[in-house]
Structures are given as C-alpha cells and as structure tokens.
Amino acid sequence: MRVHAAAAAAVMVLALTAALTQGALLRRQPPSLSTDFYDICDQVRLLGAPCEHHTITTADGFELLAIRIPSTAPTTSYPVVLQHGLVDSAVTWVANAHAYQNLGTMLHADNSGRTYDVWMPNSRGNHYSMANKNYPTEDSRDTAYWQSIDMDLMAKYDLPAVIDYVLNATGRTTLTWVGHSQGTWQAFSAFSTVHPSYADKVDLFVALAPVAYVGHSTSLLLRIIADLDAGQIIEFLGFKEFLVNDWLLRQISKVCPDVGHLCQDALDLVFGHGNPANRNDTQYAQILRYDPGGTSVNNMLHWVQELKRDTYAMHDYGRATNEQKYHQATAPSYHLSQMTKPPTALFAGTSDALADPQDVEVLVSQVPPAAIVNATYVDGYNHMDFVWGLDAHTRVYPKIMQLIAQYKRGV
C-alpha cells in the first residue's frame, strides 16, 4: 500500500510539474494547436459506430467541436447531448474498449427499439475547442481570450449554442442533457439563473457526479492549487492553458500498462478512491491519448474560488472588474432554488473526491424537490467511474436510459 501511495504521489508530482512547466513555457512562446491528438471519431468508429464532426459557433465566437453518433433511423430518433467534465474531452463518453461499456455507444445501439442521436460537444478551451473567430491567430489570444474560458461562459454561451444547434440539426424541439462534473455545473447555472428559458427545451437533465458546491472536495489537484494565492498561481502557470496539449502526461500514459496500478492510484488522488476492479491499466493508456482535454488557468482559479469560499457563484475578479462585468462589487451567486425545471436525475458517488457527497447534499437541498426525479448514490464510485467505470453499463446506464425513455417528448 505504501509503495502504491508513494508511486501515485510521484506521478501526481510529475503531472503537476508538467502543468507548471507548461505554464512557464507559455509565457515565453504562444501555445500551439497540436495536430497529434487523436481524432475522437477514430475511437467511435473503432467501437463500430458511425461518426460525424460538427462545429458549433457560440455567440462570443468560440468554435466548439462536437462529435455526433448519428442515429440509424433519423426520422424517429431523439437527440441526447453528453457534456464532459473538468479538463476532459468528448472521448470520455466512448473511452472504454467495448461499445457496450460506453454510454455514447450504448445509446446508439439501444436494442429496445428506441433510436437516439448522440451529440458529444467539447467545452471551450479544451484542445479540441480552442478556436475563436474573434481571435484568429495564436498571437491574438490575449488576456481577454483566456478569461473567456470559464465555466460561467460555458453556461452563458456554450450550453445555449449546443442546444440550439442540436435541435436545428435534428428537427426536434426538445432533447436530453447528460452532464458529467463541470458538464453539470454549466447546466445547473444555465437552468437556474442564466438561461432558465432553455429548461423548456430539455426533457430531462441527468447529472453525473454533480457539482455546484465543492467546499468539501478532497481532490489533491484542487487542494494543491488552493494552497496558493491567485498571484502565485498565475506566476507559476501563467494565465493561459492548464493541462492542454500536455506532452509529459502523454508520455506517462504510455507506461500505464506496465506499472501495475500506478496510474490508477495517481488518478485516485484527484478523483477519489474507487474500486480498482472497475478500471484497468491498459484503459488509461487509451484514454490518455485524448485526455486531459485541458482548460484555462482562469477556469481553474474559478474552481479554487468555489473550493475556498464554499460558494456557488460567478467568477470573482475583484471589485473593479466585478463592477465592470457584473455592475456590482461582488460576484453574483447562482440560485438553485429557482431551478424548477427541467426534471433532474442525479447520480453521485460515495467515494467521489471532487463531487463530495456532502456537497451533493447541499445541492439537493437547494433544488426544488419537485424538480428532482431521481437521486442515486452509487456505492464505491469515484468521480470518473460514471464515465470510465467498467461496470457503469450495468450499475448506472440502464437507469439513465430508462429515465430518458420515460421523460422524452415528441418522439
């Protein structure tokens, strides 16, 4: 046990060193959009499903790459959006080796007679969705660009752009939104406060490893960053990318199959200790070809703010900038008590270090009871088991598919 813990800590130090080194390098040269990240459609096709690329342009100019697994019966199909979490990418929904183990391909191959049109967008600022038409070159990406990569703006711009694009492309009037981690944060923020009207376009909101509050998080990654003040974080990391296009992490991934549980133990320090039998070491080598998708340092500062203050609020930039952005001295709070719709199904893990069960309870207590149609705590699950767990297809996904079928309208 001590050997594994020490090894895990060593890997984590290497990973964080990679982020720090990357930040230092980025202060000397502009970031490059690497072309050696794998095409997520390659993974989808490897699992035997068709795949399409779509570019969804937000109102503030970001060009989000969405991966679509089109239905085999488009005239009768129903759209489902799968939105990934923090520093992740769309591959998370199709990351396991067998089609029956992934929610994305399970929905596509549903043998109950239902047909689903599956959409998997990449959030702004991960390495698949860094393009912005207002910042056409890497040199043009100034502080304003990096500040626009924040979960506040994912709720304000990404979510409505994705919903409108998917409904227009499919000819439907409603859809289901399945979020994981930060993919739930942006939905809670939009439906409760920023875009409550969009709740009418969503038949069901499925929240996996739900996050609004993170004050009880024991994630080593967040805790290490939280020990620094904002000035130190920017000094070490710069103000640009965080875990985007990270060479060192990708090199580490190549040895995962050969070093026992080392990679698994390292990830457990970030996401919580799950059941080792629910993952395998070869799996990580595959996942880390695409992940981490990354985000901005600015977005990580927002996460740290939420951790330190135990609040559910917009990004606090200080009085002067707050007054410019929000027309008030402090950052506004989000209001879960106003989220009367859509019907919401929550799935939380009892071993989740990022979406701690205590924080989930606070979230549940603030959402109007009538809006919650399911609240399941999965014993032994950590943060990533909901998307990478080898048994999620038996413990979690059947219930999700049942709920989607129950609440979908118009098909």
Order of alpha helices (4+ residues) and beta strands (2+ residues): alpha-alpha-beta-beta-beta-alpha-beta-alpha-alpha-beta-alpha-beta-alpha-alpha-beta-alpha-alpha-alpha-beta-alpha-alpha-beta-alpha-beta-alpha-alpha-alpha
